[in-house]
Amino acid sequence: MRLFFTLVMAFSLVASFKAQAQNVFNPNDVVYTYNSGAPSGSATNPTVPANGVMAKWVRSTSPDITWNTNNYKCYIWNGLVFRLRFPNNYTPGTKYPVALFLHGIAEGGNGIYDNEYQLKWGGRTFEERINYGEWNGFLLFPQQRDGVWGGQHFPRINEIIDTLQKYNSADPDRLIVMGLSSGGYGTMAYASAYPQRTATAIPSSPVFINGFAGAVNDLKYIPIWEANGGLDGNPWPNDVNSFVSEYVKAGGIMQHQYYGYEYHSVWFRHWDQTYANGQYMLSRFWNNAHKAQPLLYFGNDKFCPGTTINARMGVSSGFNNYEWQKNTGSGFITINGANSNEYTATEAGQYRVRFKRNSSSAWSDWSPSPINITVKASCINSDTLFAEHFNAEPSNFNAAASYTRNNFNCGNGIITNGTENINRDATGTDGGRFLVGYTNANGGCSFTADAKIWENTTAVTVTPNTNYVFSFYMANQITYQAAQVVAKINGVALGAAVSPAGEGNNSWTRYIFTWNSGANTTASIGLHNNTTQDIGNDYAIDEITLTKAPAGAVPVQLVSFFVSKKENAVLLQWNTANENNNKEFIAEHSIDGIAWNEIGAVAAQNNINGGSYNFTHTQPVNGVNYYRLKQVDMDGKFQYLPVRRLVFGKNNALLMYPNPAKDVVSLQNAKTITGITIYNQTGQLVLQVPLAINTNTIELSVGRLKAGVYTLQVIYADKTTERTKLVKE
């Protein structure tokens, strides 16, 4: 494999040449189906053009593709057939991004006249995303029958892209490279060979990904969003982890989506993955892709007061020239001498960069999202003895028995960014890393009671006869047979086993335990799982800390927090433990999870053994309601407790939220929805979304609509329709 990778890279570096033929790309081209019985040279039975001639081509229909592919125009270049979809409302002279998709080994087609089977995975999904308004640009689907993508294909692909740039205003700085299986390998191989071209890479189940660990110094400047399954044999999860580890150690910021119970075919789950706000993660990667967007090494943008600012940032090397600018509040000013691909900021402020590809080219656009370097109001003081955030590599911990770090047969110890239900870490950061456990990833695993799942590698030095606080966050992958975790110090349990309520992002719960060191001078911190089930028993762990306890205070520990419908109201119920210095709980409500309003307060029982509480919200909105608790101490200090979400409404009533909407609006009904149309105030159709899969819930992007009032019409499977007003902010 290592030799093969070297050869692929060598061939990939062959210089591409410009297409000599005039432009043949036209969004109005007719898609012809191949007919071997038609006269040779006719539109349906064309002859293979000579090398150096970009020509219109044909397709052969496939029984596996039952949707209309006519928007994907057919072309051929130097023996490489490909399909090209133009952007919606294509306007010559307007710059558009390009998404290059590399198919898997099974979709190589049947001969040069096939030119259709490469659309099997992704072709329909990505076209629908364009129609939904999620993104707009060129979709390029080449087809090859050589098995693995490499140097024999990449120069021809580059020539196609160069032709698009020359004649059709494709943006050279916004090339998105995607692929699945062997096409996932091709995605990584292309990004490694052409880092100056690749704005972002999105590989699904990339085979042999560990072969690219040696290329991380080029790849680290390219945002990568990778997905793989826990039951897959290629890529084996440990190979993915090895690559991710090298990428992160090099300073890169990679999004790693791990599906513990999936095999190889994770790509649809990958492309359908959403953030906590319902936005497609794929859309964000598509829209943020830009070669002038700098990498901020290790994501280090916040510094403690009084410390030296040392924020390293950079874009791909190999361009002709670079220019960096800084904005300290009075506008951007060019930084003298900052003309390389990297710059290290020593002051707070915003930073951006642009580059020239060669001496005669124009400057690129500036960074679309400047890097903002700030100084924190305060930092953790010396009372913090230990903190594990899982954001750095290596993350060192011990485990025992069937719980072994990177033992994917039993699925424990995977440090990742996202899973089936969790893509937000305990701090609320999308894409933040955390430790996860999947206990039956390969079956046949047995778990003993009190099995150790995490323990700090090196014991912490403590002062005898001193109070300390040990805390960690835990979330459920699923609630079925949830993990029951016991916190221990020096092998002694600090309390009963804990299990979060709910599952996914909203189940992150902080558990706090107090410990007096007694005669101990060191503390070995451990987390143990009492559950022996090999079905369910899946969890996530984050933000493990040991701190010196504040004098005379014991923090409040939330044991559970539930929200439920109660007739026309919502009932909030929660339980606590270890209360002291606790004044009250303030209940807060939100319709978007961002802006919060106080809806009531409940006085604290202040019982050292904890208490049970409830509060009724009498005016929930029709749609999604978010709830959180603000716990307030006697001295005015406070902390926010986990967010809970509840959809409230009548049966068969259309729920639409948020409304007004900025970017995404959610639609829900007990009836099956088959389509959406949106009209402006003059009755003009501005958006039409036919659904490929009938559903009861839709996340609809409205970010491209102008601010105003619209009429939204929902079409149901029973042929009825329903109209409602949508306000776009």
HUCOR-V688640 format. One record per residue. N is the residue number from 1. RES is the residue in one letter. OMEGA is omega in degrees with one decimal (999 if undefined). Layout:
N_RES_OMEGA / N_RES_OMEGA
This chain:
1_M_-178.0 / 2_R_178.9 / 3_L_180.0 / 4_F_-179.4 / 5_F_179.4 / 6_T_-179.9 / 7_L_178.9 / 8_V_-180.0 / 9_M_-179.5 / 10_A_178.6 / 11_F_-176.4 / 12_S_-175.9 / 13_L_175.7 / 14_V_-176.5 / 15_A_178.2 / 16_S_177.7 / 17_F_-176.2 / 18_K_175.2 / 19_A_-177.9 / 20_Q_-176.3 / 21_A_175.3 / 22_Q_-177.3 / 23_N_176.7 / 24_V_-176.0 / 25_F_-179.0 / 26_N_-179.0 / 27_P_179.8 / 28_N_179.3 / 29_D_175.2 / 30_V_176.4 / 31_V_-178.2 / 32_Y_176.3 / 33_T_-175.6 / 34_Y_177.6 / 35_N_-176.7 / 36_S_-179.7 / 37_G_179.4 / 38_A_179.5 / 39_P_178.7 / 40_S_-179.0 / 41_G_178.0 / 42_S_-176.8 / 43_A_-178.2 / 44_T_176.6 / 45_N_-174.9 / 46_P_173.3 / 47_T_-178.4 / 48_V_-178.8 / 49_P_176.8 / 50_A_174.6 / 51_N_-178.8 / 52_G_179.5 / 53_V_174.5 / 54_M_-171.4 / 55_A_171.3 / 56_K_-173.8 / 57_W_-174.4 / 58_V_173.1 / 59_R_170.1 / 60_S_-178.6 / 61_T_-179.2 / 62_S_178.8 / 63_P_179.3 / 64_D_-178.4 / 65_I_-172.6 / 66_T_-179.3 / 67_W_-176.6 / 68_N_-177.5 / 69_T_-172.8 / 70_N_176.7 / 71_N_176.5 / 72_Y_-175.5 / 73_K_-171.3 / 74_C_-179.9 / 75_Y_176.9 / 76_I_178.6 / 77_W_177.4 / 78_N_177.8 / 79_G_178.7 / 80_L_178.2 / 81_V_-179.3 / 82_F_175.5 / 83_R_-176.6 / 84_L_174.2 / 85_R_178.3 / 86_F_175.3 / 87_P_172.5 / 88_N_179.8 / 89_N_-177.5 / 90_Y_179.6 / 91_T_179.2 / 92_P_-179.2 / 93_G_175.9 / 94_T_-179.2 / 95_K_-179.2 / 96_Y_172.9 / 97_P_178.5 / 98_V_171.8 / 99_A_178.1 / 100_L_-178.6 / 101_F_-179.9 / 102_L_-173.8 / 103_H_177.0 / 104_G_-174.9 / 105_I_-176.9 / 106_A_-175.1 / 107_E_-177.3 / 108_G_175.6 / 109_G_-176.1 / 110_N_178.4 / 111_G_-171.7 / 112_I_-179.6 / 113_Y_-178.3 / 114_D_172.4 / 115_N_-178.8 / 116_E_-169.8 / 117_Y_178.6 / 118_Q_178.9 / 119_L_-173.4 / 120_K_179.5 / 121_W_174.7 / 122_G_-174.8 / 123_G_-178.9 / 124_R_-178.7 / 125_T_-175.9 / 126_F_175.6 / 127_E_178.2 / 128_E_179.2 / 129_R_175.3 / 130_I_-180.0 / 131_N_177.0 / 132_Y_-176.1 / 133_G_-179.6 / 134_E_-175.5 / 135_W_176.6 / 136_N_-179.4 / 137_G_176.4 / 138_F_170.9 / 139_L_-176.4 / 140_L_-177.6 / 141_F_173.7 / 142_P_178.4 / 143_Q_177.2 / 144_Q_-176.6 / 145_R_-178.2 / 146_D_178.2 / 147_G_-175.5 / 148_V_177.3 / 149_W_-180.0 / 150_G_-172.2 / 151_G_178.8 / 152_Q_-178.9 / 153_H_-169.8 / 154_F_178.1 / 155_P_178.7 / 156_R_176.6 / 157_I_179.4 / 158_N_178.5 / 159_E_175.2 / 160_I_-179.7 / 161_I_178.4 / 162_D_177.3 / 163_T_176.0 / 164_L_179.5 / 165_Q_-176.0 / 166_K_-171.2 / 167_Y_-170.3 / 168_N_172.1 / 169_S_171.2 / 170_A_-175.7 / 171_D_-179.1 / 172_P_-176.7 / 173_D_-178.0 / 174_R_176.4 / 175_L_179.1 / 176_I_-178.7 / 177_V_-176.7 / 178_M_174.6 / 179_G_-179.4 / 180_L_178.1 / 181_S_177.2 / 182_S_172.3 / 183_G_171.6 / 184_G_172.2 / 185_Y_178.9 / 186_G_176.9 / 187_T_179.9 / 188_M_180.0 / 189_A_179.5 / 190_Y_-179.6 / 191_A_178.5 / 192_S_-178.0 / 193_A_-175.1 / 194_Y_-179.7 / 195_P_178.6 / 196_Q_178.8 / 197_R_-168.6 / 198_T_178.6 / 199_A_174.3 / 200_T_-179.0 / 201_A_-176.4 / 202_I_-179.9 / 203_P_173.8 / 204_S_-179.6 / 205_S_-176.1 / 206_P_-179.1 / 207_V_176.3 / 208_F_-177.1 / 209_I_-179.3 / 210_N_178.2 / 211_G_-177.8 / 212_F_-179.4 / 213_A_-179.9 / 214_G_-178.0 / 215_A_-172.9 / 216_V_-179.1 / 217_N_171.1 / 218_D_-175.3 / 219_L_-173.8 / 220_K_178.5 / 221_Y_-177.4 / 222_I_175.2 / 223_P_-178.9 / 224_I_173.4 / 225_W_-174.2 / 226_E_176.4 / 227_A_176.7 / 228_N_-177.9 / 229_G_-178.9 / 230_G_-178.9 / 231_L_-177.2 / 232_D_177.0 / 233_G_176.3 / 234_N_9.5 / 235_P_171.8 / 236_W_-174.8 / 237_P_-179.7 / 238_N_175.8 / 239_D_177.1 / 240_V_179.5 / 241_N_179.8 / 242_S_178.2 / 243_F_-179.7 / 244_V_179.9 / 245_S_-180.0 / 246_E_179.5 / 247_Y_-178.7 / 248_V_178.4 / 249_K_177.9 / 250_A_178.5 / 251_G_-178.3 / 252_G_179.8 / 253_I_-172.6 / 254_M_174.7 / 255_Q_-176.2 / 256_H_-178.4 / 257_Q_-174.0 / 258_Y_179.3 / 259_Y_-168.4 / 260_G_-175.9 / 261_Y_-178.6 / 262_E_174.4 / 263_Y_-172.0 / 264_H_-169.1 / 265_S_-177.8 / 266_V_-167.4 / 267_W_178.9 / 268_F_175.8 / 269_R_178.4 / 270_H_-175.4 / 271_W_-179.7 / 272_D_-178.0 / 273_Q_-179.8 / 274_T_169.8 / 275_Y_-178.1 / 276_A_-179.8 / 277_N_178.0 / 278_G_179.8 / 279_Q_175.0 / 280_Y_175.9 / 281_M_178.7 / 282_L_-179.4 / 283_S_-179.8 / 284_R_177.7 / 285_F_176.8 / 286_W_-172.2 / 287_N_-179.2 / 288_N_-175.0 / 289_A_177.4 / 290_H_-177.7 / 291_K_179.2 / 292_A_176.6 / 293_Q_-172.5 / 294_P_164.0 / 295_L_168.5 / 296_L_-173.7 / 297_Y_177.3 / 298_F_-179.2 / 299_G_-171.4 / 300_N_-177.1 / 301_D_-179.0 / 302_K_-176.1 / 303_F_-179.1 / 304_C_177.5 / 305_P_176.5 / 306_G_179.3 / 307_T_179.8 / 308_T_175.5 / 309_I_-178.6 / 310_N_-174.3 / 311_A_-178.1 / 312_R_-179.3 / 313_M_-178.1 / 314_G_172.0 / 315_V_-175.2 / 316_S_175.4 / 317_S_174.7 / 318_G_175.6 / 319_F_-174.7 / 320_N_-176.4 / 321_N_-179.5 / 322_Y_173.6 / 323_E_178.1 / 324_W_176.8 / 325_Q_179.1 / 326_K_175.4 / 327_N_178.8 / 328_T_178.1 / 329_G_-178.0 / 330_S_-178.4 / 331_G_-177.7 / 332_F_179.3 / 333_I_179.2 / 334_T_179.7 / 335_I_-178.5 / 336_N_176.6 / 337_G_-179.8 / 338_A_-174.8 / 339_N_173.8 / 340_S_-175.1 / 341_N_178.4 / 342_E_174.1 / 343_Y_177.3 / 344_T_-179.4 / 345_A_177.3 / 346_T_178.7 / 347_E_175.2 / 348_A_179.3 / 349_G_177.1 / 350_Q_-177.3 / 351_Y_177.7 / 352_R_-175.6 / 353_V_168.9 / 354_R_-175.6 / 355_F_169.9 / 356_K_179.5 / 357_R_175.2 / 358_N_-172.6 / 359_S_-177.1 / 360_S_-177.1 / 361_S_175.0 / 362_A_174.5 / 363_W_172.6 / 364_S_169.0 / 365_D_174.1 / 366_W_176.7 / 367_S_-178.9 / 368_P_178.8 / 369_S_-178.4 / 370_P_177.2 / 371_I_-177.9 / 372_N_179.4 / 373_I_-176.2 / 374_T_174.4 / 375_V_-179.3 / 376_K_174.7 / 377_A_177.8 / 378_S_179.9 / 379_C_176.6 / 380_I_-176.6 / 381_N_-175.1 / 382_S_178.5 / 383_D_176.4 / 384_T_-177.8 / 385_L_-175.7 / 386_F_175.8 / 387_A_176.6 / 388_E_-179.3 / 389_H_179.8 / 390_F_-178.1 / 391_N_-177.3 / 392_A_173.3 / 393_E_-2.2 / 394_P_170.4 / 395_S_-171.7 / 396_N_172.5 / 397_F_177.6 / 398_N_171.1 / 399_A_-173.3 / 400_A_175.8 / 401_A_-178.4 / 402_S_173.4 / 403_Y_179.4 / 404_T_-179.3 / 405_R_-179.5 / 406_N_172.1 / 407_N_-171.8 / 408_F_171.8 / 409_N_178.6 / 410_C_164.1 / 411_G_-178.5 / 412_N_170.5 / 413_G_178.8 / 414_I_177.7 / 415_I_-169.9 / 416_T_178.5 / 417_N_-173.9 / 418_G_177.3 / 419_T_179.1 / 420_E_-171.7 / 421_N_-174.7 / 422_I_170.8 / 423_N_-179.3 / 424_R_-178.7 / 425_D_-174.2 / 426_A_179.1 / 427_T_-177.9 / 428_G_-177.3 / 429_T_174.3 / 430_D_179.5 / 431_G_176.1 / 432_G_-173.9 / 433_R_178.2 / 434_F_177.5 / 435_L_178.2 / 436_V_175.8 / 437_G_172.6 / 438_Y_-167.8 / 439_T_177.3 / 440_N_-176.6 / 441_A_-179.9 / 442_N_179.4 / 443_G_175.3 / 444_G_179.6 / 445_C_175.3 / 446_S_-174.6 / 447_F_178.1 / 448_T_176.0 / 449_A_178.4 / 450_D_178.7 / 451_A_-178.3 / 452_K_178.4 / 453_I_178.1 / 454_W_172.5 / 455_E_180.0 / 456_N_-173.7 / 457_T_-178.1 / 458_T_-179.7 / 459_A_-178.7 / 460_V_176.3 / 461_T_-179.8 / 462_V_177.8 / 463_T_179.1 / 464_P_175.4 / 465_N_-178.7 / 466_T_178.7 / 467_N_177.9 / 468_Y_177.0 / 469_V_175.6 / 470_F_-179.1 / 471_S_173.8 / 472_F_175.4 / 473_Y_179.2 / 474_M_176.1 / 475_A_177.9 / 476_N_165.5 / 477_Q_174.4 / 478_I_-177.3 / 479_T_-176.8 / 480_Y_179.7 / 481_Q_-174.9 / 482_A_175.5 / 483_A_177.8 / 484_Q_-169.0 / 485_V_178.2 / 486_V_176.0 / 487_A_-179.3 / 488_K_169.1 / 489_I_-176.8 / 490_N_175.2 / 491_G_-177.7 / 492_V_-178.7 / 493_A_179.2 / 494_L_-179.1 / 495_G_-179.6 / 496_A_178.3 / 497_A_-179.8 / 498_V_175.1 / 499_S_179.9 / 500_P_173.0 / 501_A_177.8 / 502_G_-179.6 / 503_E_177.1 / 504_G_-174.8 / 505_N_-174.9 / 506_N_-179.2 / 507_S_177.9 / 508_W_-178.0 / 509_T_178.3 / 510_R_177.5 / 511_Y_-173.0 / 512_I_179.1 / 513_F_176.2 / 514_T_-176.8 / 515_W_173.2 / 516_N_-172.3 / 517_S_-179.1 / 518_G_-179.4 / 519_A_-175.9 / 520_N_173.5 / 521_T_176.0 / 522_T_179.4 / 523_A_171.4 / 524_S_-174.1 / 525_I_-177.3 / 526_G_172.1 / 527_L_-175.7 / 528_H_-178.5 / 529_N_178.7 / 530_N_-175.5 / 531_T_179.3 / 532_T_-176.9 / 533_Q_174.1 / 534_D_169.9 / 535_I_-169.9 / 536_G_173.8 / 537_N_-178.2 / 538_D_-170.4 / 539_Y_170.2 / 540_A_-178.3 / 541_I_179.4 / 542_D_171.0 / 543_E_178.6 / 544_I_-176.0 / 545_T_169.7 / 546_L_-178.2 / 547_T_173.9 / 548_K_-175.1 / 549_A_173.5 / 550_P_-177.5 / 551_A_172.9 / 552_G_-177.1 / 553_A_173.7 / 554_V_-176.4 / 555_P_176.5 / 556_V_178.0 / 557_Q_175.8 / 558_L_179.5 / 559_V_-178.8 / 560_S_178.0 / 561_F_-177.7 / 562_F_168.8 / 563_V_-177.5 / 564_S_177.4 / 565_K_174.9 / 566_K_-173.4 / 567_E_-178.1 / 568_N_-177.8 / 569_A_177.3 / 570_V_-179.6 / 571_L_174.6 / 572_L_179.1 / 573_Q_177.9 / 574_W_179.2 / 575_N_-177.6 / 576_T_172.0 / 577_A_173.0 / 578_N_-179.9 / 579_E_173.2 / 580_N_-178.5 / 581_N_-176.3 / 582_N_-177.4 / 583_K_-173.2 / 584_E_170.2 / 585_F_175.6 / 586_I_178.0 / 587_A_-179.7 / 588_E_-175.0 / 589_H_177.8 / 590_S_175.6 / 591_I_-179.4 / 592_D_-178.3 / 593_G_-178.3 / 594_I_178.8 / 595_A_-173.8 / 596_W_176.3 / 597_N_177.2 / 598_E_-179.5 / 599_I_177.7 / 600_G_179.8 / 601_A_179.0 / 602_V_-179.4 / 603_A_-178.9 / 604_A_173.8 / 605_Q_175.2 / 606_N_-179.6 / 607_N_-178.9 / 608_I_178.6 / 609_N_178.0 / 610_G_-178.4 / 611_G_178.4 / 612_S_-174.0 / 613_Y_172.0 / 614_N_178.1 / 615_F_-178.9 / 616_T_174.5 / 617_H_-171.6 / 618_T_-175.9 / 619_Q_174.5 / 620_P_178.5 / 621_V_176.2 / 622_N_-175.0 / 623_G_-178.3 / 624_V_174.6 / 625_N_175.4 / 626_Y_179.3 / 627_Y_172.6 / 628_R_179.6 / 629_L_174.2 / 630_K_-179.2 / 631_Q_-173.2 / 632_V_176.0 / 633_D_178.0 / 634_M_-178.8 / 635_D_177.0 / 636_G_176.1 / 637_K_-176.7 / 638_F_173.4 / 639_Q_176.4 / 640_Y_179.8 / 641_L_-167.7 / 642_P_-179.3 / 643_V_174.2 / 644_R_-173.6 / 645_R_179.3 / 646_L_175.0 / 647_V_-174.5 / 648_F_177.3 / 649_G_-179.5 / 650_K_175.8 / 651_N_179.0 / 652_N_173.6 / 653_A_178.7 / 654_L_174.9 / 655_L_177.8 / 656_M_-175.4 / 657_Y_-11.6 / 658_P_177.9 / 659_N_13.8 / 660_P_-177.9 / 661_A_177.2 / 662_K_-173.2 / 663_D_-174.2 / 664_V_173.6 / 665_V_179.8 / 666_S_178.1 / 667_L_-177.9 / 668_Q_176.1 / 669_N_174.8 / 670_A_177.3 / 671_K_-178.4 / 672_T_-179.4 / 673_I_-179.7 / 674_T_-179.7 / 675_G_-180.0 / 676_I_169.6 / 677_T_179.7 / 678_I_-178.7 / 679_Y_175.5 / 680_N_-173.0 / 681_Q_176.6 / 682_T_-180.0 / 683_G_-179.8 / 684_Q_177.4 / 685_L_-178.7 / 686_V_178.4 / 687_L_176.8 / 688_Q_-174.3 / 689_V_170.2 / 690_P_-174.9 / 691_L_178.3 / 692_A_-179.0 / 693_I_178.6 / 694_N_-172.5 / 695_T_175.5 / 696_N_-176.2 / 697_T_-178.8 / 698_I_167.9 / 699_E_-172.6 / 700_L_178.1 / 701_S_177.1 / 702_V_-175.3 / 703_G_-177.9 / 704_R_176.4 / 705_L_175.3 / 706_K_178.2 / 707_A_179.9 / 708_G_-178.8 / 709_V_-177.7 / 710_Y_170.8 / 711_T_179.3 / 712_L_179.6 / 713_Q_177.7 / 714_V_178.7 / 715_I_-176.1 / 716_Y_-178.0 / 717_A_179.4 / 718_D_176.2 / 719_K_175.0 / 720_T_177.7 / 721_T_178.1 / 722_E_-179.1 / 723_R_177.5 / 724_T_179.9 / 725_K_175.1 / 726_L_177.0 / 727_V_178.7 / 728_K_179.7 / 729_E_999
